[in-house]
Amino acid sequence: MTVVHKTVMESGTAIGQALARKEDDRLLRGGGLYVDDACALRQFAMAVARCPFPHARIRHLDVRAAAALPGVVHILTGTEVQCLTNPITVLRPVPGAPMLPYYALAQEYALHEGHAVVSIVAQSRAVAEDAIELLEIDYEPLPHVTDMTRVLDPDAPVLHPQIMTSNLMASKTDYSGNPRAKLAEAALVDYDRFFVNRVAPLSMEPRGVLASWRSGARELDFRSSTQVPHLVRKQLAEALRLDEGAIRVVASDVGGAYGMKLGLFPEELLAAVHAMHLGHPVKWIEDRMEYFRASTHGRESFHDMTIGTDDQGRILAIINEYTNDIGAWNSPFGSSQLSSVTFTGPYHVPDAQVCRHVVLSNKTPIGAYRGYGQPEVNFAREVLLDRVARKLDISPLDIRRRNLLRPEDLPWRTPSGAVYDNGDYLRPLEMLAGATDYEAHFDRPRRPRADGRIVGIGLSSFVERTGYASARFLARRGSHFGAHESVTLRANRSGGIDLYTGVSTCGQGNETAFAQICAAVTGVHYDAIRVHAGDTAQSPLNTGAFASRTLIAAAGALKQAGDAFRDKTLRIAAMVLQISPEDLSIAKGLVHSVREPDRTITLVDVFNRAITGQGIPEGLEPGLETTAHFEPPEASFSFGSAAAVVAVDPETGDFDIERFVFVHDCGVAVNPLLVEGQVRGALVQGLGAALSEELRYDRETGQLINGSMMDYFALTCSDVPKIELMHTEIPSDVTTFGVRGVGEVGTIPPAAAVANALCDALRDYGVAFSALPLTPETVWRALQNVRNKGETP
Amino acid sequence: MSDSSNQIEICFEINGRQVTQTVPVRMHAADFLRHQIGLTGTHLGCEQGICGMCTISVDDRPVKSCLMLAVQLDGAKVRTVESLAPDETELHPLQAAFKRHHALQCGFCTPGFLMLARSFAGRRMNRAEIAEEISGVLCRCTGYEGILRAIEEWLPGTWTDASLSDEAGQ
């Protein structure tokens, strides 16, 4: 194991230490500050009336009875919204797609169940909800399409006929080499269509906003549950036609986000419009029924995957054509593009092609969700690769061994132009093989155990793109944000540092990791660093917490700002102590001489001198505050392999995951505690999507069938299998401190590992799985299929 | 019907102090505690009794407070997450165990887990039993492992008579 930076500086921490989190005490005491925990004097509450149909024309709308209800103070309809606001802008457009005018309320046509139609502000939420019942809305239901394989049929209704002639938003092909020619040479070509389920990111805190307008000052104070306060501010300014300077966005504690809370939502904009009209603060807290219908969903897609190999199982070409169904609108974060970046996975495939289609349907919009294209394509590729291995009579372990990129192949450019940085992809696979005793396991006959169950093992190898490859890369794709992060470090009179970041606190432990790096770089004690996160009025402009990129970019900013902060601290101390700055060090609240540790000055003294400008070197500017912006030169790729061991009952299809082993490299771990938390959390989300989560729409009515906590099955504690984690730690050569991102990787391999394990257990039956989730019913149906064909053993 | 039209006065004990309040009859207990009493540590995730983050203690039993009306608190002894820590510097042993084991990330579900787990004090439960019992609260961040480890570590400390009476007295 290589550890590059041993910056132990008596600062209460070092990079790599498993410190307890700064965030924990307040959250454990119930002292967090989530949106609904804040309240403003004389605040009103907002509720939203939503279309119950998947597609409808609003023939007539009468709000008079609702407006007459005592306690109702303001009502907005689509007409007012069109006058008062611009459509919500997109942060990450789908390249090549037309702009869809996404107003906060439906304009004549509602395009999915849950589409906001009227918003009502009243003395309380209960009154606002009562008023919704009094609205008279005459809907004319229109033909709808919710099946993603049918949206391009000639008879499918076109969702945006004024702008588009079909429901195809955009298509994009990337390729390298000559994959078609290679397929023609291949000894074996296998193909299938893989269906990836629509799921809910399911943050425990739903969306919410508290918007306050000070009309005398013409200033909007906007408290929101968001991952990207500075980007929400930008979108608000655009939609409300205000200067950004008039808007302050604050995200204090955010109760989970997972990519869903990226950008401005219609309801948030509505709250601001109401507040500006009324001159009263307006709060909107989403209820869970709204969440399922009107936030954003994740994942839904189908992948047509083709793999061609030689007779030894060496991959000659991969062709992946896939369709992302993004629902009725292009949400602020567009469609997942990472399937195109990582479709060849960790393998050596010079000849490959990927084609993405982005389509619309009468369903809730799809937004970013943890992994964002990577779990989807990983499922298709890894399951098909196992089928290839089986047909060639090669073990799934060996086919991966033969194809994984070797350290000397890296950096490796994929067809989409992404560059994998350094790594050793084989090592995690070998560790996994050892830990699971794979070969012995695989060679055993698949006979039922005493309990009637058959055991199987399945593998899944992966890469995860973490961070962005520069602002130039983003600019080429039309993204309205950069690849950098920024921090401000400001000395305070108590001898501590106020650390300001635009990254809001969503659970990843950024307050901890930022303070930890700041302490390691400056020497100021970890406990003396207070992190102020997520307030646009305090923090330097930044990008935000998403794409597993925060720490990759922020580590560089913290290093630069920390170095400058330390230099100035030492210069002031050097003058007082009459010792050269090179001979000084910072520890335990003191600057001390390295040679004569008794010669010291307190940081309180140094910082007060700097703050007052009294008693500092001639010519040195007063103040002790440093800001740095840092853009990593490249994205970094995490990598690894996972295995699932399942025991399946061939009669009923019921199965358990008896082991789940995950071996992974995320470079240098700033805090191993946080890394384990991120990996486990993402794995369980990935397992949930693989095993039980699925948002289902009724084909006939176009309505969401299971849009409540009661009907949507996120994993509970007793559903989670035993998970074993192992790590390698190869520092990335493109990031500060060698870190790689870690937030999303766990979502990537579970589905394929479980599918492959089920196929392995049932290999004598010859079943195959091409759709998620994998439930006992799925397994039973697959077995019935085989039995009906008379092919059972 | 408006909020103010139908109200009832209730008297109950919250985190050790007696309170008399007038509550709208259709307000649930969680909304009441959060918005009228000002104890915002109890969170709401679904308001249909599934997610469990609103779990509080009513007469020493864990209750999902979104499924209870505020008027039902009349005469009850109620405890919320704010009652756990002895003061502003020290944590309750269960909270400290959560911190040690990284049993929370975004923290939104945490009060629910704490108030549920606290009710296990004095019980002898193995890992599987703990897992089963805490399945009434959802967590989307941690994958539950840290929560299980924290409760496993804390629980044996509640088995002595002294800590039992201490727990009961809290």
Contacts between the chains, C-beta under 8 A, distances in Angstrom:
chain1	res1	chain2	res2	distance
A	20	B	99	5.3
A	20	B	100	6.7
A	20	B	102	7.9
A	21	B	99	7.3
A	21	B	102	7.2
A	23	B	107	6.8
A	24	B	98	7.4
A	24	B	99	4.6
A	24	B	104	6.4
A	24	B	107	7.7
A	25	B	91	6.9
A	25	B	99	7.4
A	27	B	104	5.8
A	27	B	107	3.0
A	27	B	110	5.7
A	28	B	81	7.9
A	28	B	84	7.9
A	28	B	85	7.6
A	28	B	91	6.3
A	28	B	95	4.3
A	28	B	98	5.9
A	28	B	99	6.4
A	28	B	104	6.9
A	28	B	107	7.5
A	28	B	110	6.2
A	28	B	114	7.1
A	29	B	41	7.0
A	29	B	81	7.0
A	29	B	82	6.8
A	29	B	84	7.4
A	29	B	85	5.5
A	29	B	91	7.6
A	29	B	95	7.3
A	30	B	39	7.2
A	30	B	40	7.1
A	30	B	41	1.8
A	30	B	42	7.1
A	30	B	80	6.8
A	30	B	81	3.8
A	30	B	82	4.9
A	30	B	111	5.1
A	31	B	41	6.9
A	31	B	82	8.0
A	32	B	41	7.7
A	32	B	107	5.2
A	32	B	108	7.5
A	34	B	40	7.9
A	34	B	43	7.1
A	34	B	108	6.6
A	36	B	34	7.4
A	36	B	40	7.4
A	36	B	44	7.6
A	37	B	34	7.8
A	37	B	40	3.9
A	39	B	35	7.6
A	69	B	2	7.8
A	70	B	2	5.6
A	71	B	2	5.1
A	71	B	3	7.4
A	123	B	2	7.5
A	123	B	3	7.0
A	124	B	2	8.0
A	124	B	3	4.9
A	126	B	2	7.9
A	126	B	3	5.4
A	126	B	24	7.8
A	126	B	26	6.9
A	126	B	27	7.9
A	127	B	2	5.5
A	127	B	3	6.3
A	130	B	1	6.6
A	130	B	2	7.6
A	202	B	140	5.5
A	203	B	106	7.5
A	203	B	108	7.7
A	203	B	140	6.4
A	204	B	43	7.5
A	204	B	45	4.9
A	204	B	51	6.6
A	204	B	53	6.1
A	204	B	106	6.9
A	204	B	108	4.2
A	204	B	109	5.0
A	204	B	138	6.6
A	204	B	139	7.3
A	204	B	140	5.4
A	204	B	141	7.9
A	205	B	43	7.2
A	205	B	45	7.4
A	205	B	106	7.1
A	205	B	108	4.6
A	206	B	45	7.4
A	253	B	106	7.4
A	253	B	107	6.6
A	253	B	108	8.0
A	254	B	106	6.6
A	255	B	43	7.2
A	255	B	106	5.0
A	255	B	107	7.2
A	255	B	108	3.2
A	256	B	105	7.7
A	256	B	106	4.3
A	256	B	108	6.1
A	256	B	140	5.3
A	256	B	141	5.9
A	257	B	106	7.9
A	258	B	140	7.3
A	287	B	47	6.3
A	288	B	45	6.9
A	288	B	46	4.3
A	288	B	47	6.5
A	288	B	48	7.1
A	288	B	51	7.8
A	506	B	106	6.0
A	507	B	105	3.5
A	507	B	106	3.2
A	507	B	107	7.1
A	507	B	141	4.9
A	508	B	105	6.9
A	509	B	105	7.0
A	673	B	102	4.9
A	674	B	102	7.4
A	676	B	102	7.0
A	677	B	102	4.9
A	677	B	105	5.8
A	677	B	141	7.4
A	677	B	142	6.1
A	677	B	143	8.0
A	677	B	146	6.7
A	680	B	142	6.5
A	680	B	143	3.5
A	680	B	145	5.3
A	680	B	146	7.7
A	681	B	105	6.4
A	681	B	140	7.5
A	681	B	141	4.8
A	681	B	142	5.4
A	681	B	143	4.8
A	682	B	143	7.9
A	683	B	143	6.1
A	684	B	142	8.0
A	684	B	143	3.7
A	684	B	144	7.0
A	685	B	140	7.0
A	708	B	46	7.5
A	708	B	48	6.5
A	708	B	50	7.9
A	709	B	45	7.5
A	709	B	46	4.0
A	709	B	48	6.1
A	709	B	50	3.8
A	709	B	51	5.6
A	709	B	138	7.7
A	710	B	48	6.0
A	710	B	50	5.4
A	714	B	138	5.9
A	714	B	140	6.7
A	716	B	135	3.8
A	716	B	136	7.8
A	716	B	138	6.5
A	716	B	144	8.0
A	717	B	131	4.6
A	717	B	132	7.9
A	717	B	134	5.0
A	717	B	135	4.9
A	717	B	139	7.8
A	717	B	144	4.2
A	717	B	147	7.1
A	717	B	148	6.7
A	718	B	128	7.7
A	718	B	131	4.6
A	718	B	132	5.0
A	718	B	135	4.5
A	719	B	135	7.5
A	720	B	131	7.9
A	720	B	143	6.4
A	720	B	144	5.5
A	720	B	145	7.8
A	723	B	143	7.1
A	723	B	145	7.0
